[in-house]
């Protein structure tokens, strides 16, 4: 990561890396990570936070894990990786709890390539 600090959000179940995008070294490390993902055909989502100054990269699985179809009923996307779940039916909402969300986020993310 060119010597720039790379972070992980403590306790967050999705596989991810966080980069300080507010400084040049952090942006360079972020670009390197995204280029490596593209090179290795790893889909990803990026969530930028102006409050923390972090860009969080989530490696994505190529196929949607069965646990998310059973619990959530649709493919997890960037909003879900950032912790925003929209349930359109009461039955779907009733299935969501800390454990089911953690299982979906962990199963729906892939390890990021080393860079």
C-alpha positions in Angstrom: 0.0 0.0 0.0 3.0 2.4 -0.7 3.5 2.8 3.0 0.1 4.6 3.5 -1.9 3.3 6.4 -4.6 0.8 5.6 -7.4 0.4 8.1 -10.2 -2.1 9.0 -13.4 -1.1 10.7 -13.3 -3.0 14.0 -16.2 -5.4 14.5 -17.6 -4.8 10.9 -18.3 -8.3 9.5 -17.9 -7.5 5.8 -14.4 -8.1 4.4 -13.0 -4.8 3.6 -10.1 -2.3 3.7 -10.3 1.4 4.5 -8.0 4.1 3.1 -7.5 7.7 4.1 -8.6 9.4 0.9 -8.0 12.8 2.3 -4.2 12.6 1.8 -2.2 11.9 -1.3 -0.6 8.7 -0.1 -4.0 7.3 1.0 -5.5 8.1 -2.4 -2.6 6.5 -4.2 -3.0 3.3 -2.1 -6.8 3.3 -2.8 -6.2 3.6 -6.6 -3.6 0.8 -6.4 -6.1 -1.4 -4.6 -8.9 -0.7 -7.1 -6.5 -1.3 -10.0 -5.4 -4.6 -8.4 -9.1 -5.6 -8.1 -9.7 -4.8 -11.7 -6.6 -6.8 -12.8 -7.8 -9.8 -10.8 -11.4 -9.5 -11.8 -12.7 -8.9 -8.2 -15.8 -6.7 -8.3 -16.0 -4.2 -5.5 -18.0 -1.3 -3.9 -16.4 1.8 -2.4 -18.0 3.8 0.4 -16.6 7.3 0.9 -17.1 9.0 4.3 -16.5 12.8 4.5 -16.8 12.6 8.2 -14.0 10.0 8.8 -12.0 10.8 5.6 -12.0 7.1 4.8 -12.8 5.2 1.6 -13.9 1.7 2.4 -13.4 -0.9 -0.3 -15.6 -4.1 -0.2 -14.5 -7.0 -2.4 -17.6 -8.6 -3.8 -18.4 -12.2 -4.5 -19.1 -13.1 -8.2 -22.3 -15.0 -7.2 -24.8 -13.9 -4.6 -24.6 -16.2 -1.5 -27.6 -18.2 -0.7 -27.9 -16.7 2.8 -28.7 -13.3 1.4 -31.3 -14.6 -1.0 -33.0 -16.5 1.9 -32.8 -13.6 4.4 -33.0 -10.4 2.3 -34.4 -11.6 -1.0 -32.1 -9.7 -3.3 -28.4 -9.2 -4.2 -26.5 -7.1 -1.7 -25.1 -3.9 -3.2 -23.1 -0.8 -2.1 -25.8 0.5 0.2 -26.0 -2.8 2.1 -22.2 -2.8 2.4 -22.4 0.6 4.0 -25.0 -0.7 6.5 -28.2 0.5 4.7 -30.8 -2.2 4.3 -34.2 -1.5 2.6 -36.9 -4.1 3.3 -39.9 -3.8 1.0 -42.0 -6.5 2.8 -42.7 -7.0 6.5 -41.5 -10.7 6.3 -38.1 -9.6 5.0 -37.8 -7.0 7.7 -38.7 -9.5 10.4 -35.8 -11.8 9.2 -33.2 -9.0 9.7 -31.2 -9.0 12.9 -27.6 -8.5 13.9 -26.7 -12.1 13.2 -28.4 -12.4 9.8 -27.0 -9.1 8.6 -23.5 -10.1 9.8 -23.8 -13.4 8.0 -24.9 -11.7 4.7 -22.2 -9.2 4.8 -19.5 -11.7 5.5 -20.8 -14.2 2.9 -21.4 -11.4 0.3 -17.8 -10.0 0.4 -14.6 -11.6 -0.9 -11.1 -11.1 0.3 -9.3 -8.2 -1.5 -6.2 -8.8 -3.5 -2.9 -8.0 -1.8 -1.2 -4.9 -3.1 
